[in-house]
Amino acid sequence: MPNRLRISRDAAPIPCEACGRATLYVARLVSEDGTQLGQTLVCTSCRRHRAEATATPTR
């Protein structure tokens, strides 16, 4: 299993500078064995929009 990002259920979101929505979280980067490797900021809204944009075929 690859490394994963984990967002705490108790984490309060903050406004994202890119999209302006309050969907930015501090997430933990966790290895396969559960060891914490570090932390990063994750915007769940921007991430969803990037996934939708890459799924849309271009002409």
PyMOL Python script that loads the backbone (N, CA, C, O; Angstrom):
from pymol import cmd

cmd.read_pdbstr("""\
ATOM      1  N   MET A   1       0.853  -1.173   0.000  1.00  0.00           N
ATOM      2  CA  MET A   1       0.000   0.000   0.000  1.00  0.00           C
ATOM      3  C   MET A   1       0.900   1.239   0.000  1.00  0.00           C
ATOM      4  O   MET A   1       1.888   1.273   0.734  1.00  0.00           O
ATOM      5  N   PRO A   2       0.582   2.247  -0.800  1.00  0.00           N
ATOM      6  CA  PRO A   2       1.405   3.467  -0.879  1.00  0.00           C
ATOM      7  C   PRO A   2       1.172   4.386   0.315  1.00  0.00           C
ATOM      8  O   PRO A   2       0.286   4.150   1.136  1.00  0.00           O
ATOM      9  N   ASN A   3       1.978   5.429   0.395  1.00  0.00           N
ATOM     10  CA  ASN A   3       1.793   6.444   1.426  1.00  0.00           C
ATOM     11  C   ASN A   3       0.428   7.101   1.246  1.00  0.00           C
ATOM     12  O   ASN A   3      -0.104   7.167   0.138  1.00  0.00           O
ATOM     13  N   ARG A   4      -0.138   7.594   2.379  1.00  0.00           N
ATOM     14  CA  ARG A   4      -1.470   8.190   2.323  1.00  0.00           C
ATOM     15  C   ARG A   4      -1.489   9.528   3.040  1.00  0.00           C
ATOM     16  O   ARG A   4      -0.635   9.802   3.883  1.00  0.00           O
ATOM     17  N   LEU A   5      -2.465  10.358   2.703  1.00  0.00           N
ATOM     18  CA  LEU A   5      -2.730  11.589   3.420  1.00  0.00           C
ATOM     19  C   LEU A   5      -3.893  11.342   4.353  1.00  0.00           C
ATOM     20  O   LEU A   5      -4.894  10.741   3.961  1.00  0.00           O
ATOM     21  N   ARG A   6      -3.768  11.804   5.591  1.00  0.00           N
ATOM     22  CA  ARG A   6      -4.857  11.651   6.555  1.00  0.00           C
ATOM     23  C   ARG A   6      -5.228  13.020   7.098  1.00  0.00           C
ATOM     24  O   ARG A   6      -4.380  13.778   7.569  1.00  0.00           O
ATOM     25  N   ILE A   7      -6.521  13.313   7.020  1.00  0.00           N
ATOM     26  CA  ILE A   7      -7.057  14.551   7.583  1.00  0.00           C
ATOM     27  C   ILE A   7      -7.863  14.162   8.809  1.00  0.00           C
ATOM     28  O   ILE A   7      -8.741  13.301   8.736  1.00  0.00           O
ATOM     29  N   SER A   8      -7.567  14.793   9.930  1.00  0.00           N
ATOM     30  CA  SER A   8      -8.284  14.497  11.170  1.00  0.00           C
ATOM     31  C   SER A   8      -9.741  14.915  11.042  1.00  0.00           C
ATOM     32  O   SER A   8     -10.044  15.963  10.472  1.00  0.00           O
ATOM     33  N   ARG A   9     -10.630  14.108  11.566  1.00  0.00           N
ATOM     34  CA  ARG A   9     -12.059  14.434  11.544  1.00  0.00           C
ATOM     35  C   ARG A   9     -12.364  15.661  12.398  1.00  0.00           C
ATOM     36  O   ARG A   9     -13.373  16.332  12.184  1.00  0.00           O
ATOM     37  N   ASP A  10     -11.496  15.954  13.363  1.00  0.00           N
ATOM     38  CA  ASP A  10     -11.689  17.101  14.252  1.00  0.00           C
ATOM     39  C   ASP A  10     -11.057  18.381  13.717  1.00  0.00           C
ATOM     40  O   ASP A  10     -11.204  19.441  14.326  1.00  0.00           O
ATOM     41  N   ALA A  11     -10.361  18.301  12.596  1.00  0.00           N
ATOM     42  CA  ALA A  11      -9.663  19.459  12.045  1.00  0.00           C
ATOM     43  C   ALA A  11     -10.664  20.495  11.520  1.00  0.00           C
ATOM     44  O   ALA A  11     -11.641  20.159  10.851  1.00  0.00           O
ATOM     45  N   ALA A  12     -10.394  21.745  11.840  1.00  0.00           N
ATOM     46  CA  ALA A  12     -11.236  22.831  11.337  1.00  0.00           C
ATOM     47  C   ALA A  12     -10.628  23.370  10.045  1.00  0.00           C
ATOM     48  O   ALA A  12      -9.439  23.688  10.009  1.00  0.00           O
ATOM     49  N   PRO A  13     -11.428  23.476   8.983  1.00  0.00           N
ATOM     50  CA  PRO A  13     -10.887  23.983   7.722  1.00  0.00           C
ATOM     51  C   PRO A  13     -10.643  25.488   7.782  1.00  0.00           C
ATOM     52  O   PRO A  13     -11.273  26.206   8.558  1.00  0.00           O
ATOM     53  N   ILE A  14      -9.723  25.942   6.952  1.00  0.00           N
ATOM     54  CA  ILE A  14      -9.439  27.368   6.836  1.00  0.00           C
ATOM     55  C   ILE A  14      -9.607  27.762   5.370  1.00  0.00           C
ATOM     56  O   ILE A  14      -9.598  26.888   4.503  1.00  0.00           O
ATOM     57  N   PRO A  15      -9.760  29.063   5.067  1.00  0.00           N
ATOM     58  CA  PRO A  15      -9.929  29.484   3.678  1.00  0.00           C
ATOM     59  C   PRO A  15      -8.675  29.211   2.843  1.00  0.00           C
ATOM     60  O   PRO A  15      -7.553  29.464   3.281  1.00  0.00           O
ATOM     61  N   CYS A  16      -8.888  28.697   1.647  1.00  0.00           N
ATOM     62  CA  CYS A  16      -7.811  28.414   0.701  1.00  0.00           C
ATOM     63  C   CYS A  16      -7.481  29.684  -0.067  1.00  0.00           C
ATOM     64  O   CYS A  16      -8.385  30.405  -0.488  1.00  0.00           O
ATOM     65  N   GLU A  17      -6.205  29.965  -0.253  1.00  0.00           N
ATOM     66  CA  GLU A  17      -5.796  31.141  -1.009  1.00  0.00           C
ATOM     67  C   GLU A  17      -6.103  31.002  -2.492  1.00  0.00           C
ATOM     68  O   GLU A  17      -6.323  32.005  -3.172  1.00  0.00           O
ATOM     69  N   ALA A  18      -6.122  29.782  -3.002  1.00  0.00           N
ATOM     70  CA  ALA A  18      -6.340  29.566  -4.432  1.00  0.00           C
ATOM     71  C   ALA A  18      -7.813  29.666  -4.828  1.00  0.00           C
ATOM     72  O   ALA A  18      -8.142  30.337  -5.806  1.00  0.00           O
ATOM     73  N   CYS A  19      -8.705  29.005  -4.081  1.00  0.00           N
ATOM     74  CA  CYS A  19     -10.115  28.970  -4.479  1.00  0.00           C
ATOM     75  C   CYS A  19     -11.019  29.820  -3.595  1.00  0.00           C
ATOM     76  O   CYS A  19     -12.153  30.109  -3.976  1.00  0.00           O
ATOM     77  N   GLY A  20     -10.534  30.229  -2.412  1.00  0.00           N
ATOM     78  CA  GLY A  20     -11.321  31.071  -1.518  1.00  0.00           C
ATOM     79  C   GLY A  20     -12.306  30.327  -0.640  1.00  0.00           C
ATOM     80  O   GLY A  20     -12.947  30.942   0.213  1.00  0.00           O
ATOM     81  N   ARG A  21     -12.445  29.035  -0.820  1.00  0.00           N
ATOM     82  CA  ARG A  21     -13.382  28.246  -0.010  1.00  0.00           C
ATOM     83  C   ARG A  21     -12.704  27.802   1.280  1.00  0.00           C
ATOM     84  O   ARG A  21     -11.484  27.642   1.328  1.00  0.00           O
ATOM     85  N   ALA A  22     -13.494  27.606   2.312  1.00  0.00           N
ATOM     86  CA  ALA A  22     -12.970  27.134   3.595  1.00  0.00           C
ATOM     87  C   ALA A  22     -12.847  25.615   3.561  1.00  0.00           C
ATOM     88  O   ALA A  22     -13.575  24.902   4.252  1.00  0.00           O
ATOM     89  N   THR A  23     -11.915  25.133   2.745  1.00  0.00           N
ATOM     90  CA  THR A  23     -11.723  23.688   2.569  1.00  0.00           C
ATOM     91  C   THR A  23     -10.254  23.298   2.624  1.00  0.00           C
ATOM     92  O   THR A  23      -9.862  22.266   2.079  1.00  0.00           O
ATOM     93  N   LEU A  24      -9.439  24.118   3.280  1.00  0.00           N
ATOM     94  CA  LEU A  24      -8.010  23.849   3.403  1.00  0.00           C
ATOM     95  C   LEU A  24      -7.737  23.216   4.765  1.00  0.00           C
ATOM     96  O   LEU A  24      -8.130  23.761   5.796  1.00  0.00           O
ATOM     97  N   TYR A  25      -7.071  22.077   4.770  1.00  0.00           N
ATOM     98  CA  TYR A  25      -6.797  21.328   5.994  1.00  0.00           C
ATOM     99  C   TYR A  25      -5.309  21.032   6.126  1.00  0.00           C
ATOM    100  O   TYR A  25      -4.586  20.971   5.131  1.00  0.00           O
ATOM    101  N   VAL A  26      -4.864  20.851   7.356  1.00  0.00           N
ATOM    102  CA  VAL A  26      -3.527  20.321   7.603  1.00  0.00           C
ATOM    103  C   VAL A  26      -3.683  18.803   7.608  1.00  0.00           C
ATOM    104  O   VAL A  26      -4.458  18.253   8.389  1.00  0.00           O
ATOM    105  N   ALA A  27      -2.944  18.136   6.735  1.00  0.00           N
ATOM    106  CA  ALA A  27      -3.031  16.680   6.618  1.00  0.00           C
ATOM    107  C   ALA A  27      -1.688  16.058   6.975  1.00  0.00           C
ATOM    108  O   ALA A  27      -0.634  16.661   6.775  1.00  0.00           O
ATOM    109  N   ARG A  28      -1.745  14.847   7.504  1.00  0.00           N
ATOM    110  CA  ARG A  28      -0.535  14.099   7.831  1.00  0.00           C
ATOM    111  C   ARG A  28      -0.226  13.146   6.687  1.00  0.00           C
ATOM    112  O   ARG A  28      -1.120  12.481   6.164  1.00  0.00           O
ATOM    113  N   LEU A  29       1.035  13.082   6.302  1.00  0.00           N
ATOM    114  CA  LEU A  29       1.499  12.099   5.329  1.00  0.00           C
ATOM    115  C   LEU A  29       1.938  10.884   6.127  1.00  0.00           C
ATOM    116  O   LEU A  29       2.843  10.965   6.957  1.00  0.00           O
ATOM    117  N   VAL A  30       1.285   9.749   5.866  1.00  0.00           N
ATOM    118  CA  VAL A  30       1.498   8.541   6.664  1.00  0.00           C
ATOM    119  C   VAL A  30       2.008   7.422   5.751  1.00  0.00           C
ATOM    120  O   VAL A  30       1.479   7.201   4.662  1.00  0.00           O
ATOM    121  N   SER A  31       3.045   6.722   6.219  1.00  0.00           N
ATOM    122  CA  SER A  31       3.613   5.621   5.438  1.00  0.00           C
ATOM    123  C   SER A  31       2.732   4.382   5.538  1.00  0.00           C
ATOM    124  O   SER A  31       1.737   4.353   6.262  1.00  0.00           O
ATOM    125  N   GLU A  32       3.121   3.393   4.810  1.00  0.00           N
ATOM    126  CA  GLU A  32       2.399   2.124   4.752  1.00  0.00           C
ATOM    127  C   GLU A  32       2.227   1.485   6.140  1.00  0.00           C
ATOM    128  O   GLU A  32       1.191   0.884   6.427  1.00  0.00           O
ATOM    129  N   ASP A  33       3.244   1.619   6.990  1.00  0.00           N
ATOM    130  CA  ASP A  33       3.184   1.000   8.319  1.00  0.00           C
ATOM    131  C   ASP A  33       2.586   1.909   9.388  1.00  0.00           C
ATOM    132  O   ASP A  33       2.592   1.553  10.566  1.00  0.00           O
ATOM    133  N   GLY A  34       2.067   3.076   9.001  1.00  0.00           N
ATOM    134  CA  GLY A  34       1.419   3.979   9.946  1.00  0.00           C
ATOM    135  C   GLY A  34       2.319   5.052  10.526  1.00  0.00           C
ATOM    136  O   GLY A  34       1.866   5.861  11.336  1.00  0.00           O
ATOM    137  N   THR A  35       3.585   5.078  10.132  1.00  0.00           N
ATOM    138  CA  THR A  35       4.526   6.080  10.617  1.00  0.00           C
ATOM    139  C   THR A  35       4.245   7.424   9.948  1.00  0.00           C
ATOM    140  O   THR A  35       4.075   7.499   8.731  1.00  0.00           O
ATOM    141  N   GLN A  36       4.197   8.483  10.757  1.00  0.00           N
ATOM    142  CA  GLN A  36       3.982   9.811  10.200  1.00  0.00           C
ATOM    143  C   GLN A  36       5.269  10.299   9.554  1.00  0.00           C
ATOM    144  O   GLN A  36       6.324  10.329  10.189  1.00  0.00           O
ATOM    145  N   LEU A  37       5.171  10.687   8.265  1.00  0.00           N
ATOM    146  CA  LEU A  37       6.327  11.144   7.520  1.00  0.00           C
ATOM    147  C   LEU A  37       6.436  12.664   7.499  1.00  0.00           C
ATOM    148  O   LEU A  37       7.527  13.209   7.332  1.00  0.00           O
ATOM    149  N   GLY A  38       5.316  13.343   7.667  1.00  0.00           N
ATOM    150  CA  GLY A  38       5.317  14.806   7.643  1.00  0.00           C
ATOM    151  C   GLY A  38       3.904  15.334   7.575  1.00  0.00           C
ATOM    152  O   GLY A  38       2.939  14.587   7.734  1.00  0.00           O
ATOM    153  N   GLN A  39       3.789  16.640   7.334  1.00  0.00           N
ATOM    154  CA  GLN A  39       2.495  17.295   7.218  1.00  0.00           C
ATOM    155  C   GLN A  39       2.483  18.165   5.971  1.00  0.00           C
ATOM    156  O   GLN A  39       3.526  18.606   5.489  1.00  0.00           O
ATOM    157  N   THR A  40       1.292  18.399   5.465  1.00  0.00           N
ATOM    158  CA  THR A  40       1.122  19.262   4.303  1.00  0.00           C
ATOM    159  C   THR A  40      -0.253  19.902   4.364  1.00  0.00           C
ATOM    160  O   THR A  40      -1.103  19.468   5.141  1.00  0.00           O
ATOM    161  N   LEU A  41      -0.481  20.922   3.561  1.00  0.00           N
ATOM    162  CA  LEU A  41      -1.794  21.545   3.445  1.00  0.00           C
ATOM    163  C   LEU A  41      -2.512  20.939   2.254  1.00  0.00           C
ATOM    164  O   LEU A  41      -1.924  20.780   1.184  1.00  0.00           O
ATOM    165  N   VAL A  42      -3.785  20.600   2.436  1.00  0.00           N
ATOM    166  CA  VAL A  42      -4.576  19.985   1.379  1.00  0.00           C
ATOM    167  C   VAL A  42      -5.903  20.722   1.269  1.00  0.00           C
ATOM    168  O   VAL A  42      -6.645  20.829   2.245  1.00  0.00           O
ATOM    169  N   CYS A  43      -6.197  21.226   0.083  1.00  0.00           N
ATOM    170  CA  CYS A  43      -7.501  21.838  -0.179  1.00  0.00           C
ATOM    171  C   CYS A  43      -8.358  20.788  -0.860  1.00  0.00           C
ATOM    172  O   CYS A  43      -8.072  20.379  -1.985  1.00  0.00           O
ATOM    173  N   THR A  44      -9.396  20.356  -0.188  1.00  0.00           N
ATOM    174  CA  THR A  44     -10.247  19.313  -0.756  1.00  0.00           C
ATOM    175  C   THR A  44     -11.060  19.827  -1.943  1.00  0.00           C
ATOM    176  O   THR A  44     -11.436  19.043  -2.814  1.00  0.00           O
ATOM    177  N   SER A  45     -11.329  21.102  -1.992  1.00  0.00           N
ATOM    178  CA  SER A  45     -12.069  21.674  -3.114  1.00  0.00           C
ATOM    179  C   SER A  45     -11.185  21.766  -4.350  1.00  0.00           C
ATOM    180  O   SER A  45     -11.588  21.317  -5.423  1.00  0.00           O
ATOM    181  N   CYS A  46     -10.004  22.331  -4.228  1.00  0.00           N
ATOM    182  CA  CYS A  46      -9.085  22.448  -5.367  1.00  0.00           C
ATOM    183  C   CYS A  46      -8.714  21.073  -5.904  1.00  0.00           C
ATOM    184  O   CYS A  46      -8.631  20.885  -7.118  1.00  0.00           O
ATOM    185  N   ARG A  47      -8.495  20.127  -5.028  1.00  0.00           N
ATOM    186  CA  ARG A  47      -8.131  18.772  -5.432  1.00  0.00           C
ATOM    187  C   ARG A  47      -9.231  18.165  -6.293  1.00  0.00           C
ATOM    188  O   ARG A  47      -8.951  17.544  -7.318  1.00  0.00           O
ATOM    189  N   ARG A  48     -10.489  18.344  -5.874  1.00  0.00           N
ATOM    190  CA  ARG A  48     -11.620  17.811  -6.620  1.00  0.00           C
ATOM    191  C   ARG A  48     -11.707  18.474  -7.994  1.00  0.00           C
ATOM    192  O   ARG A  48     -11.953  17.788  -8.986  1.00  0.00           O
ATOM    193  N   HIS A  49     -11.514  19.781  -8.074  1.00  0.00           N
ATOM    194  CA  HIS A  49     -11.591  20.483  -9.345  1.00  0.00           C
ATOM    195  C   HIS A  49     -10.460  20.070 -10.289  1.00  0.00           C
ATOM    196  O   HIS A  49     -10.674  19.967 -11.497  1.00  0.00           O
ATOM    197  N   ARG A  50      -9.261  19.833  -9.753  1.00  0.00           N
ATOM    198  CA  ARG A  50      -8.156  19.364 -10.591  1.00  0.00           C
ATOM    199  C   ARG A  50      -8.477  18.000 -11.172  1.00  0.00           C
ATOM    200  O   ARG A  50      -8.192  17.742 -12.342  1.00  0.00           O
ATOM    201  N   ALA A  51      -9.071  17.118 -10.366  1.00  0.00           N
ATOM    202  CA  ALA A  51      -9.423  15.774 -10.839  1.00  0.00           C
ATOM    203  C   ALA A  51     -10.482  15.860 -11.934  1.00  0.00           C
ATOM    204  O   ALA A  51     -10.415  15.124 -12.919  1.00  0.00           O
ATOM    205  N   GLU A  52     -11.455  16.750 -11.770  1.00  0.00           N
ATOM    206  CA  GLU A  52     -12.499  16.910 -12.783  1.00  0.00           C
ATOM    207  C   GLU A  52     -11.898  17.469 -14.082  1.00  0.00           C
ATOM    208  O   GLU A  52     -12.281  17.055 -15.176  1.00  0.00           O
ATOM    209  N   ALA A  53     -10.974  18.391 -13.954  1.00  0.00           N
ATOM    210  CA  ALA A  53     -10.360  19.006 -15.140  1.00  0.00           C
ATOM    211  C   ALA A  53      -9.539  18.001 -15.930  1.00  0.00           C
ATOM    212  O   ALA A  53      -9.544  18.035 -17.161  1.00  0.00           O
ATOM    213  N   THR A  54      -8.837  17.111 -15.248  1.00  0.00           N
ATOM    214  CA  THR A  54      -8.026  16.120 -15.959  1.00  0.00           C
ATOM    215  C   THR A  54      -8.893  15.017 -16.552  1.00  0.00           C
ATOM    216  O   THR A  54      -8.471  14.344 -17.492  1.00  0.00           O
ATOM    217  N   ALA A  55     -10.093  14.819 -16.021  1.00  0.00           N
ATOM    218  CA  ALA A  55     -10.989  13.793 -16.553  1.00  0.00           C
ATOM    219  C   ALA A  55     -11.728  14.279 -17.796  1.00  0.00           C
ATOM    220  O   ALA A  55     -12.248  13.471 -18.565  1.00  0.00           O
ATOM    221  N   THR A  56     -11.776  15.593 -17.996  1.00  0.00           N
ATOM    222  CA  THR A  56     -12.463  16.158 -19.150  1.00  0.00           C
ATOM    223  C   THR A  56     -11.573  16.059 -20.387  1.00  0.00           C
ATOM    224  O   THR A  56     -10.451  16.566 -20.374  1.00  0.00           O
ATOM    225  N   PRO A  57     -12.044  15.424 -21.442  1.00  0.00           N
ATOM    226  CA  PRO A  57     -11.216  15.298 -22.641  1.00  0.00           C
ATOM    227  C   PRO A  57     -11.005  16.653 -23.301  1.00  0.00           C
ATOM    228  O   PRO A  57     -11.906  17.491 -23.320  1.00  0.00           O
ATOM    229  N   THR A  58      -9.809  16.863 -23.843  1.00  0.00           N
ATOM    230  CA  THR A  58      -9.497  18.100 -24.562  1.00  0.00           C
ATOM    231  C   THR A  58      -9.492  17.815 -26.045  1.00  0.00           C
ATOM    232  O   THR A  58      -9.239  16.688 -26.471  1.00  0.00           O
ATOM    233  N   ARG A  59      -9.768  18.819 -26.816  1.00  0.00           N
ATOM    234  CA  ARG A  59      -9.816  18.633 -28.274  1.00  0.00           C
ATOM    235  C   ARG A  59      -8.603  19.199 -28.919  1.00  0.00           C
ATOM    236  O   ARG A  59      -8.467  19.135 -30.141  1.00  0.00           O
TER     237      ARG A  59
END
""", "prot")
cmd.dss("prot")
cmd.show_as("cartoon", "prot")
cmd.util.cbc("prot")
cmd.orient("prot")
